[in-house]
Amino acid sequence: MVIARGAPDDAALDSLRQEIGACRICRDTPLGDANARLPHEPRPVAVMSSKARILIAGQAPGLKVHESGIPFNDASGDRLRDWLRVDRETFYDPDCFAIVPMGFCFPGYDSKGSDLPPRRECAPHWRSRVISAMPQIELVLAVGQYAQAWHMGAERSENMTETVRAWRTTLSKVRMPGILPLPHPSWRNTGWIKRNPWFETELLPVLRERVASLLR
């Protein structure tokens, strides 16, 4: 999706942060009937920045992130930081990374104990405003199918594997910001990583190089 670009406005960004922090739409006015309400108190988690050149576009906070209020403060975050080859201090420096998931709040678990998808209310209400407020972003790391669907639109392939496999084509497109699709760093994707060795041998070196250049 193409968003108009301009100069960052710190005051507008601060106002947007406050609005997001107070958001309760998934609990108070959910899509669907009352049974669709978020079953717990919302705790929006997002890191926006007027200086970061890299946006990590994830899915939705897990329970540990919900409890701490710190994005990727779990084993998935450890793996993601390894992929990026950055330490925690750099990762959580808002001058280095903006971290904005497709859904700001922990969506809860399904009947099998897996995280539910990002709430349907969140991205339509907030995402265009959030991305427009950070026009300095040069690279979007689209982590997982939900971020890829929003940021890549019709460019996305029929499944996550093929979307990530086409990373060279996606990254080579002349646009601002550039987009690099990634699988989610969850432990549930360990098998996927083993079945797709090109991810570690071909994509990760380019990811690390691109990240390092944008952090200079």
Secondary structure as GFF3:
##gff-version 3
##sequence-region A 1 216
A	DSSP	alpha_helix	10	21	.	.	.	ID=ss1
A	DSSP	alpha_helix	25	28	.	.	.	ID=ss2
A	DSSP	three_ten_helix	34	36	.	.	.	ID=ss3
A	DSSP	beta_strand	54	57	.	.	.	ID=ss4
A	DSSP	alpha_helix	63	68	.	.	.	ID=ss5
A	DSSP	alpha_helix	75	84	.	.	.	ID=ss6
A	DSSP	alpha_helix	88	91	.	.	.	ID=ss7
A	DSSP	beta_strand	97	99	.	.	.	ID=ss8
A	DSSP	alpha_helix	122	132	.	.	.	ID=ss9
A	DSSP	beta_strand	139	143	.	.	.	ID=ss10
A	DSSP	alpha_helix	145	152	.	.	.	ID=ss11
A	DSSP	three_ten_helix	153	155	.	.	.	ID=ss12
A	DSSP	alpha_helix	160	165	.	.	.	ID=ss13
A	DSSP	alpha_helix	167	172	.	.	.	ID=ss14
A	DSSP	beta_strand	178	182	.	.	.	ID=ss15
A	DSSP	three_ten_helix	187	189	.	.	.	ID=ss16
A	DSSP	alpha_helix	190	195	.	.	.	ID=ss17
A	DSSP	alpha_helix	198	198	.	.	.	ID=ss18
A	DSSP	pi_helix	199	203	.	.	.	ID=ss19
A	DSSP	alpha_helix	204	215	.	.	.	ID=ss20
###
